[in-house]
Amino acid sequence: MEHDKLPDKADRGRKMIAPVIITALIAAYNFFIAIAFLVFPELPILLRLTAAVIAASLIGVLFYVLYERIHEIRSGEEDDLSKY
């Protein structure tokens, strides 16, 4: 009988590459959007700050989701959807 076992460290490391890269790309995109809104002088200051805060909040959410995903991979829960 085959036992469910945790993936080895190399396998877990490979599974973490894609989420980290995608998170970094989307965070960089949101960072540049925030900077673009802050330096665009024709917009009212309230609109610029609101857009920058929203973009910065999205970056925070991205890193939180990445943290949770890495925790799932390390604990071996990444394949839970296959049970359903």
QUIMO-V278262 format. One record per pair of residues at least 12 apart in sequence whose ideal C-beta (glycine too) atoms are under 6 Angstrom apart, sorted by sequence separation. I is the first residue (numbers start at 1). J is the second residue. D is the distance in whole Angstrom. If there is no record, write none. Layout:
BEGIN
i={I	I}
j={J	J}
d={D	D}
END
This chain:
BEGIN
i={37	38	37	34	34	33	34	30	30	30	27	27	26	23	23	19	19	16	16	15	12	6}
j={51	52	52	52	55	55	56	55	58	59	59	62	62	62	66	66	69	70	73	73	73	76}
d={4	5	5	4	4	5	6	5	5	5	5	5	6	5	4	6	5	6	6	5	5	4}
END
